[in-house]
Amino acid sequence: MGQQLLDIAFNARPHSIIECSMPPANKKAQPSPVMTLPSLKDSVRAAQKEVDMAVVFHEAWKPAAYDLELHKRLISSYAAHTFNAVRLALRREMLMALMRIWDYTDESIRIGSVIDGIQRNEIVDALLEERLTGLSKQSNMCVRDFETQMRHDIQSSANEAIFLFKQYIPEQPKRPVLDNLRQLRHEHLAHHQVNPTNPNGPAVSDLQIETFYQDTATLISKLLHVVLGVAHDFSEAAESLSMPSGLFWASVRGERTEGHPEYRLL
């Protein structure tokens, strides 16, 4: 039942959207205010929290999706109903966390506005000055000697973030994945649209979702480096969570599998 619901939801495609960080074309777009440096920092911190949550849910979901031995232990069990509900909930929450990063309302993270911000010279200059000032408080060295190198470091990471983001703008190959997931979020997860948009093309695959997840995590990692000056590798968090997730699911079995408290052969 749970997998059927997920399959139904994944067969939806979204309205066309003017920009990555703007509403569907059939809604009047309101210009978003230009982000200040404090606003950029707040948005990037919020995005980090969302990716952290997505990593937790994703690593817990993967064994439930791909562990064939786990599936064998549950396939003929009454517990399979609850197993499917848990698996569906984990997938749902992971996608919701990712899509909150790509939301476009003024109260949201507005990742498109963050990307616009790091392309403005005054923002880059302010970030550079912050780092030079912080470094000068920690060392008696002439920090201005590092100015060129630090500016290059900021701009290099910014360019990598911009490159990742632009893969999901209109007319780019990865844009349909964002469109599809955005409609899934709008019409099936965050809301329930009585008359959902008719499917218009193939459903997004698990491989495409995995790529979107990895791209989003890398994008936010780059923005953390640019805007906050911190190194945060989400793949390390994922690796640390994969073992406890595997240990949890290894203990899950149905009543027809030996080791279950209600084990019985039928």
GIHU-V263685 format. One record per residue. RES is the residue in one letter. PHI is phi in radians with two decimals (none if undefined). PSI is psi as a letter, one per 30 degrees, with the letter a starting at -180 (none if undefined). D_LAST is the distance of its C-alpha to the last C-alpha in whole Angstrom. Layout:
res: (RES;RES)
phi: (PHI;PHI)
psi: (PSI;PSI)
d_last: (D_LAST;D_LAST)
This chain:
res: (M;G;Q;Q;L;L;D;I;A;F;N;A;R;P;H;S;I;I;E;C;S;M;P;P;A;N;K;K;A;Q;P;S;P;V;M;T;L;P;S;L;K;D;S;V;R;A;A;Q;K;E;V;D;M;A;V;V;F;H;E;A;W;K;P;A;A;Y;D;L;E;L;H;K;R;L;I;S;S;Y;A;A;H;T;F;N;A;V;R;L;A;L;R;R;E;M;L;M;A;L;M;R;I;W;D;Y;T;D;E;S;I;R;I;G;S;V;I;D;G;I;Q;R;N;E;I;V;D;A;L;L;E;E;R;L;T;G;L;S;K;Q;S;N;M;C;V;R;D;F;E;T;Q;M;R;H;D;I;Q;S;S;A;N;E;A;I;F;L;F;K;Q;Y;I;P;E;Q;P;K;R;P;V;L;D;N;L;R;Q;L;R;H;E;H;L;A;H;H;Q;V;N;P;T;N;P;N;G;P;A;V;S;D;L;Q;I;E;T;F;Y;Q;D;T;A;T;L;I;S;K;L;L;H;V;V;L;G;V;A;H;D;F;S;E;A;A;E;S;L;S;M;P;S;G;L;F;W;A;S;V;R;G;E;R;T;E;G;H;P;E;Y;R;L;L)
phi: (none;-1.08;-1.16;-1.10;-1.06;-1.14;-1.10;-1.07;-1.10;-1.34;-1.49;-1.71;-2.21;-1.57;-1.12;-1.19;-2.17;-1.10;-2.35;-0.99;-1.83;-2.16;-1.28;-0.97;-1.12;-1.46;-2.06;-1.21;-1.43;-1.77;-1.09;-1.42;-1.14;-1.16;-1.35;-1.48;-1.06;-1.03;-1.15;-1.04;-1.11;-1.09;-1.15;-1.19;-1.10;-1.12;-1.12;-1.05;-1.08;-1.17;-1.17;-0.98;-1.18;-1.04;-1.09;-1.04;-1.18;-1.16;-1.19;-1.26;-1.37;-0.98;-1.08;-1.12;-1.55;-2.09;-1.39;-1.17;-1.14;-1.08;-1.07;-1.11;-1.23;-2.04;-1.04;-1.89;-1.82;-1.12;-1.18;-1.06;-1.10;-1.22;-1.02;-1.15;-1.14;-1.15;-1.08;-1.11;-1.13;-1.12;-1.14;-1.06;-1.19;-1.11;-1.15;-1.10;-1.10;-1.12;-1.27;-1.13;-1.19;-1.67;-1.23;-2.13;-1.30;-1.08;-1.51;-1.67;-1.13;0.97;-1.05;-1.11;-1.23;-1.12;-1.10;-1.05;-1.10;-1.30;-1.66;-1.55;-1.03;-1.17;-1.24;-1.08;-1.08;-1.17;-1.12;-1.10;-1.12;-1.04;-1.25;-1.15;-1.14;-1.10;-1.18;-1.14;-1.33;-1.78;-2.57;-1.55;-1.24;-1.39;-1.18;-1.09;-1.15;-1.72;-1.05;-1.10;-1.14;-1.19;-1.10;-1.09;-1.11;-1.11;-1.21;-1.14;-1.18;-1.10;-1.10;-1.17;-1.13;-1.09;-1.06;-1.10;-1.09;-1.21;-1.20;-1.97;-1.45;-0.94;1.34;-1.67;-1.01;-1.53;-1.02;-1.01;-1.13;-1.08;-1.03;-1.10;-1.21;-1.16;-1.18;-0.97;-1.14;-1.21;-1.78;-2.27;-1.77;-1.28;-2.38;-2.14;-1.43;-1.06;-2.08;-1.12;-1.08;-1.13;-0.99;-2.42;2.20;-1.20;-1.21;-1.21;-1.62;-1.07;-1.14;-1.16;-1.14;-1.08;-1.12;-1.09;-1.08;-1.15;-1.09;-1.15;-1.09;-1.16;-1.03;-1.21;-1.06;-1.13;-1.17;-1.07;-1.19;-1.22;-1.50;-1.91;1.20;-2.13;-1.77;-2.46;-1.78;-1.17;-1.17;-1.18;-1.12;-1.09;-1.11;-1.20;-1.56;-1.16;-1.18;-1.07;-1.12;-1.09;-1.12;-1.11;-1.21;-1.10;-1.57;-1.48;-2.70;-1.56;-1.23;-1.73;-1.97;-1.02;1.91;-1.37;-0.99;-1.83;-1.00;-2.74;-1.63;-2.01)
psi: (e;e;e;e;e;e;e;e;e;f;g;k;l;l;l;k;k;e;l;e;g;l;l;l;f;g;k;k;k;k;k;k;k;k;k;l;e;e;e;e;e;e;e;e;e;e;e;e;e;e;e;e;e;e;e;e;e;e;e;e;e;e;e;f;e;f;j;e;e;e;e;e;f;f;e;g;k;f;f;f;e;e;e;e;e;e;e;e;e;e;e;e;e;e;e;e;e;e;f;f;e;g;l;f;l;f;f;a;e;i;e;e;e;e;e;e;e;f;f;k;e;e;e;e;e;e;e;e;e;e;e;e;e;e;e;f;f;f;l;g;l;j;f;f;f;g;e;e;e;e;e;e;e;e;e;e;e;e;e;e;e;e;e;e;e;f;f;g;l;k;g;l;e;f;e;e;e;e;e;e;e;e;e;e;e;e;f;f;d;e;l;j;k;e;i;l;k;k;k;i;l;k;l;k;l;e;e;e;e;e;e;e;e;e;e;e;e;e;e;e;e;e;e;e;e;e;e;f;h;l;k;j;j;f;f;e;e;e;e;f;f;e;e;e;e;e;e;e;f;f;f;k;l;l;f;g;k;k;f;k;f;g;k;k;k;none)
d_last: (23;25;26;27;30;31;31;33;35;36;37;41;44;47;50;53;54;58;57;54;55;56;55;54;57;57;58;61;61;63;64;63;65;66;64;66;65;64;61;60;59;57;56;55;53;51;50;49;47;45;44;43;41;40;39;37;35;35;34;31;30;30;27;25;26;27;24;22;20;19;18;16;14;14;14;11;11;13;15;16;19;21;21;22;25;26;26;28;30;31;32;34;36;37;39;40;42;43;45;47;49;50;50;54;55;58;56;53;53;55;55;57;60;59;59;63;64;63;66;69;71;72;68;68;72;70;67;70;72;69;68;72;73;69;70;74;73;71;74;77;77;79;75;77;77;73;74;73;70;69;69;68;65;64;65;63;60;61;61;58;56;59;57;54;54;56;54;52;55;56;56;55;51;49;50;48;45;47;47;44;42;45;44;41;42;44;42;39;38;42;42;41;43;43;44;43;45;44;43;46;44;41;39;39;37;35;38;41;39;39;43;44;42;44;47;47;46;49;52;51;52;55;56;55;58;60;60;60;60;57;55;51;49;45;44;44;42;39;39;39;36;34;33;32;30;28;28;26;24;23;21;19;16;12;10;8;11;12;15;14;15;12;10;6;4;0)
